Amino acid sequence: MEIKFSRHAKRRVKLFEISETIITDILKTMNLHQGEHEIVRNITGFQYPLKIVVSVKGDTVTVITNYPLKKGRKK
């Protein structure tokens, strides 16, 4: 499975100080089917749950966006 980050998703990673490896680790453990998916996970070290929106086409998973569900940065 190939995981790509959209330009928007890369900007959210930097803005909210989320590691790309956290996102990729979450996606690798999931069995995703074709189409778009919204994933919400509580991650240690973040005050709020992370929301990840992905699109799956073939063997490629594209991260459209990712952010904490409420405003706030990593504390």
Secondary structure, DSSP 8 states (H G I E B T S, - for coil): -EEEE-HHHHHHHHHTT--HHHHHHHHHTS---SEEEEEEE--TT-SS-EEEEEEEETTEEEEEEEEESSS----
